[in-house]
């Protein structure tokens, strides 16, 4: 799931705020920067899509902690299968930000709209290939939107290949912060999913958002699991550990419900 980086307006303690929000890359990424599918707890987008007419509801909570403070994110997402290989996801969050050197505040965060299309299906000899575009729209409270009401755009390429119960996935792309291009990020992610049983899958990833200027690199190592409670309900959880000074430690919990 693709997750865009939170930033706050400049002003008093702007350095601390920026470091906190760049560090608190919220997963989800349903993103997640963000796909919402069987790989729900991961930031890595995979090549799965819903069938046309299928609709899912996703409820997700993330907690991220950095040296500068903590961030909670509660999001409601809707995932829609539009055409064969084409899916659209919309994710609306409520964000609570608790900086160590500033007041705690909460409000509606950046709305994520993800459109992804699988260009090539996987075959015995060839991996699946997908392109995805995620828009981060500055909705709600200005404290949790991009500076100057800008829009964030993430464009990524996705490749995945299955080997029996094991699926490997790679992402590569770029995040454009339209209000301040100095805060653009390169995106590199890799994940595995292993289906232990018909209802239980374990997974892990390394997810990185690397500053185009080289001053804020976010790298998170994450492990998670998905459990199918019924045919139409899956619950998931993940724990992530930041590998750089700016990177957050993250805990994720969520549930995906098939509506149609």
PyMOL commands that set and color helices and strands:
alter all, ss='L'
color gray80, all
select helices_A, chain A and resi 14-23+142-144+147-149+181-183
alter helices_A, ss='H'
color red, helices_A
select strands_A, chain A and resi 55-66+69-83+86-99+105-108+111-120+128-137+152-163+166-177+185-195+200-211+217-230+233-242+249-258
alter strands_A, ss='S'
color yellow, strands_A
deselect
rebuild
show_as cartoon
